[in-house]
Amino acid sequence: MKKIIINSILISLCALYSPLAHTQTSPPEPPAEHGSSGNRDPGGGAPIGGGLGILLLLGAGYGARKVFLLRKNELEE
């Protein structure tokens, strides 16, 4: 019973908090000379290809290690 009460309180708090998370003010206007050669987003166009590849390789390595350890534990038992 205690677990049900705690779960319902946590769900209620999450439901009440989510509308409050979107009450931030909008960012200020950029300076007048911003984007004078065109209307560009702040920060430019940073490539994400290299970081995405590294992230995929790390994820594949982590998955392979987990599979290896699971099979090793099955053989020991």
C-alpha positions as CSV (number, residue, x, y, z in Angstrom):
1,M,0.0,0.0,0.0
2,K,2.9,2.3,0.9
3,K,4.4,1.7,-2.5
4,I,1.2,2.6,-4.3
5,I,0.9,5.9,-2.4
6,I,4.5,6.9,-3.1
7,N,4.1,6.1,-6.8
8,S,0.9,8.1,-7.1
9,I,2.5,11.1,-5.3
10,L,5.5,10.9,-7.7
11,I,3.2,10.7,-10.8
12,S,1.1,13.6,-9.5
13,L,4.2,15.7,-8.9
14,C,5.6,15.0,-12.4
15,A,2.2,15.8,-14.0
16,L,2.0,19.1,-12.1
17,Y,5.6,20.1,-12.7
18,S,5.6,19.6,-16.5
19,P,3.5,22.7,-17.4
20,L,5.8,24.8,-15.1
21,A,8.9,23.7,-17.0
22,H,7.7,25.6,-20.1
23,T,7.3,29.0,-18.4
24,Q,10.7,30.4,-19.4
25,T,10.9,33.7,-21.1
26,S,12.0,34.0,-24.7
27,P,15.7,34.8,-25.5
28,P,16.6,38.5,-26.1
29,E,16.9,39.8,-29.7
30,P,20.3,39.5,-31.3
31,P,22.4,42.6,-31.9
32,A,21.7,44.6,-35.1
33,E,24.9,43.5,-36.8
34,H,24.2,39.8,-36.3
35,G,23.7,37.9,-39.5
36,S,24.4,40.9,-41.7
37,S,25.5,38.6,-44.5
38,G,22.3,36.6,-44.2
39,N,19.8,35.4,-41.7
40,R,21.7,32.7,-39.8
41,D,21.2,31.0,-36.5
42,P,23.5,31.8,-33.7
43,G,26.3,29.3,-33.3
44,G,26.7,28.5,-37.0
45,G,26.3,25.1,-38.5
46,A,28.5,22.8,-36.5
47,P,28.9,19.3,-38.0
48,I,27.8,16.4,-35.9
49,G,28.9,13.6,-38.1
50,G,32.2,12.8,-36.3
51,G,30.7,12.9,-32.8
52,L,27.8,10.7,-33.9
53,G,30.1,8.1,-35.3
54,I,32.1,8.0,-32.0
55,L,29.0,7.7,-30.0
56,L,27.8,4.8,-32.1
57,L,31.1,3.0,-31.8
58,L,31.1,3.5,-28.0
59,G,27.6,2.1,-27.8
60,A,28.5,-0.9,-30.0
61,G,31.5,-1.6,-27.8
62,Y,29.5,-1.3,-24.6
63,G,26.9,-3.7,-26.0
64,A,29.5,-6.2,-27.1
65,R,31.1,-6.1,-23.6
66,K,27.7,-6.8,-22.0
67,V,27.1,-9.7,-24.3
68,F,30.6,-11.1,-23.6
69,L,30.1,-10.8,-19.9
70,L,26.7,-12.5,-20.0
71,R,28.0,-15.4,-22.0
72,K,31.0,-15.7,-19.7
73,N,28.8,-15.9,-16.7
74,E,26.5,-18.5,-18.3
75,L,29.5,-20.7,-19.0
76,E,30.8,-20.4,-15.4
77,E,27.4,-21.4,-13.9
